[in-house]
Amino acid sequence: MSSTGAADQINQEKLEAFLGKVVTDFGAALSSSLVYIGQKLGLYKALAEAGATTPAELAGRTGTQERYVREWLINQAASGYVEYDAAEGKFSLSPEQRAALADEESPAFVGGGFYLVKAMTNAVPRIEESFRKGGGILWGEHDPDLFVGVERFFRPGYRTHLVNDWIPALTGIAEKLKAGGLVADVGCGHGASTVIMAQAYPASRFRGFDNHGPSIEHARRAAEEAGVAGRVTFEVSAAGEIPGGPYDLVCFFDCLHDMGDPAGAARRAAEVLAEGGSALIVEPMAGDTVEENINIIGRTFSAASTLCCTSNSLALGGPALGAVATEEALREVVIGAGFKEFRRATQTPFNRVFEARR
Ligand SMILES: C[S@@+](CC[C@H](N)C(=O)[O-])C[C@H]1O[C@@H](n2cnc3c(N)ncnc32)[C@H](O)[C@@H]1O
């Protein structure tokens, strides 16, 4: 192909707009490493506590080096992640920036997302190799910040929606759990969802399962700290082999699409469900066609899927449903596993919430 031919077709205005987008993305990618550092070192929390601050004051409060903090603050102000008062030479957080970056109790807190970006970026050399040779990376082989990031990123959404919206959207399950039921949380990771449910339903008992041992150890500590360990157990188990039951509710939070054998996991869920029980399957928001994923959510989830979710399933020779699995693909797995009903019970901008019944 002649390069002149292609160049002739370039619209200069469109090229400049596109390059502007690319530079924005360069900045975003590099800055996200600095947001991670700010989360780790408590720079946002210190800024939130201090109010308007100079770099030297912020460094003093956090026991960090002023020269680095000064550079970090310039980047953060240019990113729109902190405010800058040029007259005073001071930096601060707006209420919105504080909620999103410094307040772990806020539903808007997104600090955990930067642990995910950092951990997934570390996976790049192996993912590049997997593009060439196939296979992938097992969940447990990732940078441990992935496990911390998932918990910190998903917990605000679970705290906001799980008990208030998602469980009430299921058929009769909220009533069962209020009265005292038994719940399995499959692929529970650090157990954020399990602990939140246990706190909300004091008459019920909860069993969290995950095949990643270090996550289960973390979850046990979290249950102790939350004071619910008497009614909550965490065990290492593959999803297709979870013990016990019958369960009134079997949950899969953001994990079915990752699995090497999602059909086996769904089959086991159908086997251990009590009469009248439900499976709650929470999956990332995604469209049913490629074009429905061409937006900022689809951009984010398809990237995470390439670097982590699809890769875990492929490492196990699985079907690689991926984070942007269509509703139809999920339905096929669930109905094929022996469930009779599969419906979207509710949703948020980031999650699809499905109920399956036998
Ligand atoms: C994205 S994380 C979600 C963790 C947790 N549900 C949450 O929402 O915070 C996916 C989890 O699924 C677990 N997982 C993947 N395949 C599994 C399998 N076959 N059996 C049990 N757990 C599995 C991983 O170890 C990981 O903890």
The ligand as a Tripos MOL2 file, in Angstrom:
@<TRIPOS>MOLECULE
LIG
   27    29     1     0     0
SMALL
NO_CHARGES

@<TRIPOS>ATOM
      1 C1        -12.6970  -10.7900   40.4590 C.3       1 LIG1
      2 S1        -12.4960  -11.7790   41.8660 S.3       1 LIG1
      3 C2        -14.0100  -11.4520   42.7630 C.3       1 LIG1
      4 C3        -13.8560  -11.7180   44.2290 C.3       1 LIG1
      5 C4        -15.1040  -11.4420   45.0630 C.3       1 LIG1
      6 N1        -16.2480  -12.2180   44.6320 N.3       1 LIG1
      7 C5        -15.4570   -9.9630   45.0520 C.2       1 LIG1
      8 O1        -16.3930   -9.6030   44.3440 O.co2     1 LIG1
      9 O2        -14.7970   -9.1820   45.7450 O.co2     1 LIG1
     10 C6        -12.7550  -13.4250   41.2450 C.3       1 LIG1
     11 C7        -12.5830  -14.4900   42.3060 C.3       1 LIG1
     12 O3        -12.9950  -15.7480   41.7820 O.3       1 LIG1
     13 C8        -12.1400  -16.7270   42.2930 C.3       1 LIG1
     14 N2        -12.2150  -17.9240   41.4420 N.ar      1 LIG1
     15 C9        -11.9250  -17.9950   40.1130 C.ar      1 LIG1
     16 N3        -12.1350  -19.2490   39.6860 N.ar      1 LIG1
     17 C10       -12.5660  -19.9690   40.7450 C.ar      1 LIG1
     18 C11       -12.9570  -21.3320   40.9320 C.ar      1 LIG1
     19 N4        -12.9550  -22.1940   39.9100 N.pl3     1 LIG1
     20 N5        -13.3370  -21.7350   42.1520 N.ar      1 LIG1
     21 C12       -13.3660  -20.8590   43.1890 C.ar      1 LIG1
     22 N6        -13.0090  -19.5760   43.0730 N.ar      1 LIG1
     23 C13       -12.6220  -19.1210   41.8650 C.ar      1 LIG1
     24 C14       -10.7830  -16.0620   42.2990 C.3       1 LIG1
     25 O4         -9.8480  -16.7330   43.1310 O.3       1 LIG1
     26 C15       -11.1500  -14.6690   42.7810 C.3       1 LIG1
     27 O5        -11.0760  -14.5740   44.1760 O.3       1 LIG1
@<TRIPOS>BOND
     1     1     2 1
     2     2     3 1
     3     2    10 1
     4     3     4 1
     5     4     5 1
     6     5     6 1
     7     5     7 1
     8     7     8 2
     9     7     9 1
    10    10    11 1
    11    11    12 1
    12    11    26 1
    13    12    13 1
    14    13    14 1
    15    13    24 1
    16    14    15 ar
    17    14    23 ar
    18    15    16 ar
    19    16    17 ar
    20    17    18 ar
    21    17    23 ar
    22    18    19 1
    23    18    20 ar
    24    20    21 ar
    25    21    22 ar
    26    22    23 ar
    27    24    25 1
    28    24    26 1
    29    26    27 1
@<TRIPOS>SUBSTRUCTURE
     1 LIG1         1 GROUP 0 **** ****
